[in-house]
Amino acid sequence: MERNRIVRLGTGGFMPLRRIQFNERTHRNPERITNAIVRGAPRGYRHISFEADFPYLDAIREGLIIAARHGYPRRYFFLRMTVTLRKLHEEEENNRAEFILRFENALRILRVRQVNLLISRVPLHLNETNLSCRFDRNHELLARLIWPMMCHYCYQRRAHAIGLSNWSVLGLFHIMSLRMIVPHAYIQERFSRRVFLACLELNIAYIKRSDFSSH
């Protein structure tokens, strides 16, 4: 059935593909955000996707609280948090501090101990900024900056699974060279055969944007 479509992650667990995706451009009414979760739960919309800096995280929290009162506790839902890399600071420590701040603050507002999947995302279209230059020319830097922090949260069980979105093949192989946790998932917004084959070789769950069913 459509509502039961799932994909196996590298952890051995599963991610439901029927999702409610919240973003700042289309979701600005807190009441509608809350109602989407409450009304979507009985219809099989367990997967809730959002950015760490989404300005209405409190409305998501309220939806989870109300859903729990109706028999859909936190463990029923699959929370996927994305941290998008829009720019890089010159000082490496500032990049780490920003990543930590955004993740920790989102957990605090949501009042949850753990997300099911933490994703590090690079936008498909980068402006001419230091991020676009560094992402094209220094994949090793990005891998070294971001991935150890994500592994840390996974070891702490604050993220059950960790993954990537829109990273390049070189960035992916630099992560593998760190000999840390292998990404549990790779979500691609625009299909790339090179990335797909790399994920196949590395045994990483590859999910296309079109695989999801959105509410």
C-alpha positions in Angstrom: 0.0 0.0 0.0 1.1 3.6 -0.7 0.9 4.5 3.0 3.3 1.7 4.0 6.1 2.6 1.5 9.4 2.5 3.4 13.2 2.5 2.7 15.8 0.6 4.7 18.5 2.9 6.2 22.1 1.9 6.9 21.2 1.4 10.5 18.9 -1.5 9.6 15.9 0.7 10.5 13.3 2.0 8.1 12.2 5.4 7.0 8.6 5.9 5.9 8.4 7.7 2.5 5.0 9.2 3.2 5.9 12.5 4.7 4.9 16.0 5.8 7.5 18.5 4.7 7.6 21.9 6.4 9.5 24.8 4.9 9.5 28.5 5.6 8.3 29.5 2.1 5.0 27.6 2.2 4.3 27.0 5.9 3.9 30.2 7.8 0.7 29.5 9.7 1.4 27.8 13.1 -2.1 26.5 13.5 -2.0 24.8 10.0 1.4 23.3 10.8 0.0 21.8 14.0 -3.1 20.6 12.4 -1.2 19.0 9.5 0.6 16.7 12.0 -2.5 15.9 14.0 -4.7 15.1 11.0 -1.9 13.4 9.1 -1.1 10.9 11.7 -4.2 8.7 11.3 -3.7 8.8 7.5 -0.2 7.3 7.8 1.9 10.5 7.6 4.5 9.5 10.2 7.6 11.1 8.5 8.0 14.8 9.5 10.7 16.7 7.6 12.0 20.2 8.6 15.0 22.4 8.7 16.8 22.9 12.0 16.2 26.7 11.7 12.6 26.4 10.7 10.9 29.4 12.5 7.8 27.4 13.6 9.3 24.5 15.4 7.1 25.3 18.3 4.1 24.5 16.1 5.6 21.1 15.2 6.1 20.5 18.9 2.5 21.3 19.6 1.3 19.0 16.9 3.4 16.1 18.4 1.9 16.8 21.8 -1.7 16.8 20.6 -1.1 13.8 18.4 0.2 11.9 21.5 -3.1 12.7 23.3 -4.9 11.0 20.3 -2.9 7.8 20.6 0.1 8.7 18.4 3.1 9.0 20.7 6.5 10.4 19.7 7.8 6.9 18.8 5.1 6.7 16.1 6.7 9.6 14.2 9.9 9.7 12.1 11.6 13.1 12.6 14.0 14.1 9.9 16.0 17.3 10.7 18.1 18.9 8.0 20.9 21.4 8.5 21.6 23.2 5.3 25.1 24.5 4.6 24.5 28.0 3.1 27.9 29.4 3.9 31.2 28.6 5.6 33.0 30.9 8.0 36.7 31.5 7.7 37.4 30.2 11.2 36.7 26.5 11.3 35.6 26.6 14.9 32.8 29.0 14.0 31.4 26.5 11.6 31.3 23.8 14.3 29.7 26.2 16.7 27.0 27.2 14.3 26.2 23.6 13.5 26.0 22.7 17.2 23.9 25.7 18.0 21.3 25.0 15.3 21.0 21.4 16.2 20.8 21.8 19.9 18.4 24.7 19.7 16.0 22.7 17.5 16.0 19.8 19.9 15.3 22.3 22.8 12.4 23.9 21.0 10.9 20.6 20.0 11.5 19.1 23.5 12.7 15.8 22.1 15.9 14.0 23.0 16.5 12.5 19.5 15.7 12.8 15.9 15.4 9.7 13.7 17.5 11.1 10.9 19.9 14.1 10.8 20.8 15.3 7.3 23.6 17.6 6.2 22.4 19.4 3.0 24.1 21.5 0.4 21.8 23.6 -1.7 21.4 22.6 -5.4 22.1 26.1 -6.6 24.9 27.9 -4.7 25.4 31.6 -4.9 28.9 32.9 -5.6 30.0 32.7 -2.0 32.9 31.1 -0.1 30.7 28.0 0.2 30.4 27.4 -3.5 34.1 27.9 -4.0 35.1 25.6 -1.1 32.6 23.0 -2.0 33.9 22.8 -5.6 37.6 22.9 -4.6 37.9 21.6 -1.1 35.6 18.6 -0.4 38.0 17.4 2.3 37.4 20.5 4.4 33.7 20.1 4.4 33.9 16.4 5.2 36.3 17.1 8.0 34.2 20.0 9.4 30.8 18.5 9.3 30.9 14.7 9.5 32.7 14.2 12.8 30.0 16.4 14.5 27.2 14.3 13.0 28.9 11.1 14.1 29.2 12.6 17.6 25.5 13.1 17.8 24.9 9.6 16.5 27.2 8.1 19.2 25.3 10.1 21.8 22.0 8.7 20.3 20.7 12.2 19.7 20.4 11.2 16.1 19.4 7.6 15.4 20.7 7.9 11.8 22.8 10.4 9.9 23.0 11.2 6.2 23.7 13.6 3.4 21.8 15.5 0.8 23.2 16.9 -2.5 26.9 16.3 -1.5 29.2 15.6 -4.4 30.8 12.3 -5.1 34.2 13.6 -4.0 32.7 14.9 -0.7 31.2 11.5 -0.1 34.5 9.7 -0.7 36.3 12.1 1.6 33.8 11.2 4.3 34.6 7.6 3.8 38.3 8.3 4.1 37.7 9.5 7.6 36.9 5.9 8.6 34.0 7.0 10.8 30.4 6.1 10.5 29.3 5.3 7.0 26.3 7.6 6.0 23.1 5.8 6.7 21.2 7.6 3.9 21.8 9.9 0.9 18.9 12.1 -0.3 19.3 13.6 -3.7 17.0 16.4 -4.9 18.1 15.9 -8.6 19.1 12.5 -9.8 22.8 11.9 -10.3 24.0 8.7 -11.8 27.5 9.2 -10.4 26.2 9.7 -6.8 23.8 6.8 -7.2 26.6 4.4 -8.3 28.8 5.6 -5.5 26.1 5.0 -2.9 25.5 1.5 -4.5 29.3 0.8 -4.2 29.4 2.0 -0.6 26.1 0.3 0.5 24.4 3.7 1.3 20.7 4.0 1.1 20.0 6.3 -1.9 16.6 8.1 -2.0 15.5 10.5 -4.7 13.2 13.4 -4.0 10.6 11.8 -6.2 10.5 8.7 -4.0 8.7 10.7 -1.3 4.9 11.1 -1.0 4.2 14.5 0.4 1.3 16.0 2.3 
